[in-house]
Amino acid sequence: MSDTASAARGDLWGRLFTEERDAYVLGLLRLALSVLVLLNGGRLILQLYRGGYFGDFFHISMVPESWLPSSSGYAFILGVQALAALCAFLGIWPREALFTASTLGLFVLALDRLQYHNNRYALLLLAFLLSFAPCDRSFLIARRKPHALPEPERVAPTFARRLFQIQVSLVYLGSACGKLLDPDWRGGQVLFVRWATHVDVTLPHLLTLVLSSTLFASLAAKAAISTEFFIALGLWFPRTRRLALWVGVWFHISIEVSAHVELFSWLMVAAYLAFVTPELHERRFEYDARSALGRTLARALPWLDWCARFEVVPLGQSYPVSASFYVTDRAGHTAHGVRGAALLAQGIPALFPLWAPLALLAKARR
């Protein structure tokens, strides 16, 4: 029994900390975070240009006051950060550039407690952690084609990816625990005020009455807390990961509609790329060249398949040509029609929000 337990612990340790996987998707994650870091820095540059240097006004520094740069020094730091984020996006010394941009961003964040927000800290911390992962093996825009290294050179230790994943879960756990311990949040008062302040959409009278009720706000608050707990834990179990990712996508869509949280929703949805199965072309999309739908999907798929999950091939002789396309998942299950569309949405980031409804519809029809 002890040998079995030791072997299980060793296998878990190997999967979490010593595994080597394809780093292609990490390049896509680097692109997303580089853009967000650049936008965050752009916000600071606009604030400096429009409102002046915060160091000349009231501020609360989290570092020794002697570390506070001059106005020109602060502008220089912001310029270097923006340049580093751009280099990380283009693939010019991408890891070093992302490390520089995130480190400077964390330093700037520590200069004034009044400008601190959890979503800004989460963005810079995740970018910092990603700079230690092999995110420099793909999506190297500054290079000539191809923009990815050959497969043998992309396979690398992904220990830092695990740290990134752990931090994503900690963001949700911290948020859920904070809301759970806050009676105003737990009781729905925070959501009630937020909807009254930020949501400016004309809705039917009955729906307005429901949304403006304190009971609905209380139920929505408890649902939000439960959702964050589910996402934080569900991401780590293969059977619940896909559902947790799908719930997370719609959770952040709802946040983006109902609140102003800067880049937080975009950050967390982008961070889900760290949980994507990193191996490439383990799924197959076969299309009937005589079908307009099949040809259209075959042409669109390479543009939508950012994670390179599908191999697109013409329909072979093994299937009766009774469908426009067939989709085969990683487990070897093949389907067409609505179920095939569900398998397709399951693997395509832009279509992923449609996965659960399509899967339920396919199950109902079957």
C-alpha positions in Angstrom: 0.0 0.0 0.0 2.8 2.4 0.9 4.6 1.6 -2.4 1.4 2.4 -4.3 1.0 5.6 -2.4 4.6 6.5 -3.0 4.3 5.8 -6.7 1.1 7.9 -6.9 2.9 10.8 -5.2 5.8 10.4 -7.5 3.5 10.4 -10.6 1.7 13.5 -9.3 5.0 15.3 -8.7 6.2 14.4 -12.2 3.0 15.6 -13.8 3.0 18.9 -11.9 6.7 19.8 -11.8 9.0 17.8 -14.0 6.9 17.2 -17.1 7.9 18.5 -20.5 5.2 19.5 -22.9 4.8 21.3 -26.2 5.0 25.1 -25.5 3.1 26.2 -28.6 0.1 27.5 -26.7 2.2 29.4 -24.2 3.3 31.6 -27.1 -0.3 32.5 -27.7 -0.7 33.2 -24.0 2.3 35.5 -24.2 0.7 37.4 -27.0 -2.5 38.0 -25.0 -0.7 39.1 -21.8 1.7 41.3 -23.7 -1.3 43.2 -25.2 -2.9 43.6 -21.8 0.3 44.8 -20.2 0.7 47.3 -23.0 -2.8 48.6 -22.6 -2.3 48.8 -18.8 0.8 50.9 -19.4 -0.9 53.0 -22.0 -3.5 53.9 -19.4 -0.7 55.2 -17.1 0.8 57.2 -19.9 -2.5 58.9 -20.6 -2.9 59.6 -16.9 0.5 61.2 -16.8 -0.2 63.3 -19.9 -3.7 64.4 -18.9 -3.4 64.7 -15.1 0.2 65.2 -14.4 2.6 63.1 -12.3 1.0 61.6 -9.2 4.2 62.1 -7.2 3.6 65.8 -7.3 0.2 65.3 -5.5 -1.0 63.3 -2.5 0.0 59.6 -2.8 0.8 56.7 -0.5 4.0 54.9 -1.5 4.4 51.2 -0.6 8.2 51.5 -1.1 10.6 54.0 0.5 9.8 57.5 -0.6 13.4 57.9 -1.8 12.7 55.3 -4.5 10.1 57.6 -6.0 11.4 58.7 -9.4 11.2 62.2 -10.8 8.5 63.1 -13.3 10.8 62.6 -16.2 12.1 59.4 -14.7 8.6 58.1 -14.3 7.9 58.9 -17.9 11.0 57.0 -18.9 10.0 53.9 -16.9 6.6 53.9 -18.6 8.2 54.2 -22.0 10.6 51.3 -21.3 7.7 49.2 -20.1 5.7 49.9 -23.2 8.6 49.1 -25.4 9.3 45.9 -23.5 5.6 44.8 -23.8 5.7 45.5 -27.6 8.9 43.4 -27.9 7.3 40.6 -26.0 4.3 40.7 -28.4 6.5 40.7 -31.5 8.7 37.9 -30.2 11.9 40.0 -29.8 13.6 38.5 -26.8 10.1 37.7 -25.6 10.7 36.2 -22.2 13.2 38.9 -21.2 10.9 41.6 -22.5 7.9 40.2 -20.7 10.0 40.0 -17.5 11.1 43.6 -17.9 7.6 44.9 -18.6 6.0 43.0 -15.7 8.7 43.9 -13.2 8.5 47.6 -14.1 4.8 47.4 -13.9 4.9 45.9 -10.4 7.4 48.6 -9.3 5.1 51.3 -10.6 2.2 49.7 -8.9 4.1 49.9 -5.6 4.8 53.6 -5.9 1.2 54.6 -5.1 -1.2 52.7 -2.9 -4.0 54.8 -4.2 -3.6 53.3 -7.7 -3.5 49.7 -6.6 -6.2 47.4 -7.8 -6.3 43.6 -7.5 -6.9 43.2 -11.2 -3.8 45.3 -12.1 -1.7 43.3 -9.7 -3.0 40.0 -11.0 -2.2 41.0 -14.6 1.4 42.0 -13.8 2.0 38.9 -11.5 0.7 36.5 -14.2 2.9 38.2 -16.8 5.8 37.9 -14.5 5.2 34.2 -13.9 4.8 33.5 -17.6 8.2 35.1 -18.4 9.7 32.0 -16.6 7.8 29.6 -18.9 9.0 28.6 -22.4 6.7 31.0 -24.1 9.3 32.0 -26.6 8.9 28.9 -28.9 5.9 30.1 -31.0 4.1 33.1 -32.3 7.3 34.9 -33.0 5.8 37.6 -35.2 9.1 39.4 -35.8 10.5 36.3 -37.5 9.8 35.3 -41.0 7.5 32.4 -41.5 7.1 30.0 -39.8 6.5 31.8 -36.5 7.0 28.7 -34.4 10.0 26.6 -33.8 10.0 22.9 -34.9 8.2 20.5 -32.6 11.4 19.0 -31.0 12.5 22.5 -30.0 9.1 23.5 -28.6 9.0 20.6 -26.1 10.3 22.1 -22.9 9.8 21.9 -19.1 6.6 23.6 -18.1 7.0 24.0 -14.4 6.3 27.7 -14.6 3.1 26.9 -16.4 2.0 25.1 -13.2 2.9 28.1 -11.1 0.8 30.2 -13.5 -2.1 27.8 -13.1 -1.9 27.8 -9.4 -1.9 31.6 -9.3 -5.1 31.7 -11.5 -6.8 29.4 -9.0 -5.6 31.6 -6.1 -7.1 34.6 -7.8 -10.5 33.0 -7.8 -10.1 31.5 -4.3 -9.0 34.9 -2.9 -11.9 36.7 -4.6 -14.5 34.1 -3.4 -13.2 34.0 0.2 -13.2 37.8 0.3 -16.7 38.1 -0.9 -17.9 35.3 1.4 -16.5 37.1 4.4 -17.9 40.4 3.4 -21.6 40.7 4.6 -22.4 43.4 2.1 -21.1 41.2 -0.8 -22.6 38.0 0.6 -26.0 39.7 1.2 -26.2 41.2 -2.3 -25.9 44.9 -1.5 -22.7 45.3 -3.5 -24.3 43.8 -6.6 -27.5 45.8 -6.1 -25.6 49.1 -6.0 -23.4 48.0 -8.9 -26.3 47.3 -11.2 -28.0 50.5 -10.2 -24.9 52.5 -10.9 -23.2 50.8 -13.9 -25.9 49.1 -15.9 -27.5 51.5 -18.4 -29.6 49.3 -20.6 -33.3 49.6 -21.3 -35.0 46.4 -20.3 -38.6 45.2 -20.2 -40.5 46.4 -17.1 -40.9 42.9 -15.6 -37.3 42.1 -16.0 -36.3 45.4 -14.5 -38.4 44.7 -11.5 -36.7 41.3 -11.0 -33.2 42.6 -11.5 -33.8 45.6 -9.2 -35.0 43.4 -6.3 -32.9 42.8 -3.3 -33.8 39.0 -3.3 -32.4 38.6 -6.8 -29.2 40.5 -5.9 -28.7 38.3 -2.8 -29.2 35.1 -4.9 -26.8 36.5 -7.6 -24.2 37.2 -5.0 -24.3 33.7 -3.6 -24.2 32.3 -7.2 -21.1 34.4 -8.0 -19.3 33.2 -4.9 -20.2 29.6 -5.6 -19.1 30.0 -9.3 -15.7 31.4 -8.3 -15.1 28.4 -5.9 -16.2 26.0 -8.6 -13.8 27.5 -11.2 -10.9 27.6 -8.8 -11.2 23.9 -7.9 -12.8 22.6 -11.1 -9.9 23.6 -13.3 -7.7 21.0 -11.6 -9.8 17.9 -12.3 -10.0 16.5 -15.9 -13.7 15.6 -15.6 -14.7 19.2 -14.5 -12.1 21.3 -16.3 -14.0 21.8 -19.5 -17.1 22.8 -17.7 -15.2 25.1 -15.3 -13.6 26.8 -18.3 -17.0 27.2 -20.0 -18.6 28.6 -16.8 -15.6 30.9 -16.4 -16.0 32.3 -19.9 -19.6 33.2 -19.4 -19.0 34.4 -15.8 -16.5 37.0 -17.1 -18.8 37.9 -20.0 -21.5 38.7 -17.4 -18.9 40.7 -15.3 -17.9 42.7 -18.4 -21.5 43.6 -19.1 -22.5 44.5 -15.6 -19.3 46.1 -14.1 -16.2 48.2 -15.0 -13.2 46.0 -14.0 -10.7 47.3 -16.5 -8.9 44.4 -18.2 -9.6 41.8 -15.5 -12.2 39.7 -17.5 -10.0 39.7 -20.6 -7.0 38.6 -18.4 -8.7 35.7 -16.8 -10.2 34.4 -20.1 -6.7 34.6 -21.7 -5.3 32.9 -18.6 -7.4 29.8 -19.4 -5.0 29.1 -22.3 -2.6 27.8 -19.6 -5.1 25.0 -19.0 -5.4 24.0 -22.6 -4.0 20.6 -23.6 -0.7 21.7 -25.1 -0.2 18.9 -27.7 -1.1 19.9 -31.3 -3.3 18.4 -34.0 -4.7 15.6 -31.9 -8.2 16.3 -33.3 -9.3 15.9 -36.9 -11.8 17.8 -39.0 -12.9 16.0 -42.2 -15.1 17.8 -44.7 -17.0 16.9 -47.8 -15.4 19.0 -50.6 -18.8 18.9 -52.4 -20.6 20.6 -49.5 -20.6 24.4 -49.3 -20.8 24.2 -45.5 -17.9 21.8 -45.4 -15.7 23.9 -47.6 -16.5 27.1 -45.7 -15.7 25.5 -42.4 -12.5 24.0 -43.8 -11.3 27.5 -45.0 -12.3 29.2 -41.7 -10.9 26.6 -39.3 -7.2 27.5 -39.8 -8.0 31.1 -38.9 -10.0 30.2 -35.8 -7.9 27.3 -34.6 -5.4 29.4 -32.7 -4.2 26.5 -30.5 -3.6 24.3 -33.6 -5.8 21.5 -32.3 -7.3 20.3 -35.5 -5.9 18.5 -38.6 -8.1 19.5 -41.5 -8.4 16.9 -44.2 -10.9 16.1 -47.0 -13.5 13.4 -46.2 -12.1 9.9 -46.7 -13.8 6.7 -47.8 -14.3 5.4 -44.3 -17.5 7.4 -43.8 -20.6 7.5 -45.9 -20.8 10.9 -47.5 -24.0 11.9 -45.7 -22.7 14.8 -43.7 -20.9 18.0 -44.6 -18.2 17.3 -42.0 -17.0 14.8 -39.4 -15.1 15.8 -36.2 -12.9 13.4 -34.2 -11.8 14.3 -30.7 -8.7 13.4 -28.8 -10.3 10.2 -27.5 -11.1 9.0 -31.0 -14.8 9.7 -30.9 -16.2 10.8 -34.3 -19.4 12.7 -34.8 -21.2 14.9 -37.3 -24.2 17.3 -37.3 -24.9 19.0 -34.0 -22.7 16.6 -32.0 -19.9 17.3 -34.4 -20.4 21.0 -34.0 -20.2 20.6 -30.3 -16.9 18.8 -30.6 -15.7 21.5 -32.9 -16.7 24.3 -30.5 -15.1 22.4 -27.7 -11.7 22.8 -29.3 -12.0 26.3 -30.9 -11.5 29.3 -28.5 -13.8 31.7 -30.4 -16.6 29.1 -30.5 -16.1 27.7 -27.0 -19.0 29.7 -25.5 -21.3 27.7 -27.7 -20.0 24.3 -26.6 -22.3 23.5 -23.7 -25.6 24.5 -25.5 -24.6 22.5 -28.5 -23.6 19.5 -26.4 -26.9 19.6 -24.5 -28.8 19.9 -27.8 -26.9 17.0 -29.3 -27.6 14.9 -26.2 -31.3 15.8 -26.3 -31.6 14.9 -30.0 -29.8 11.6 -29.5 
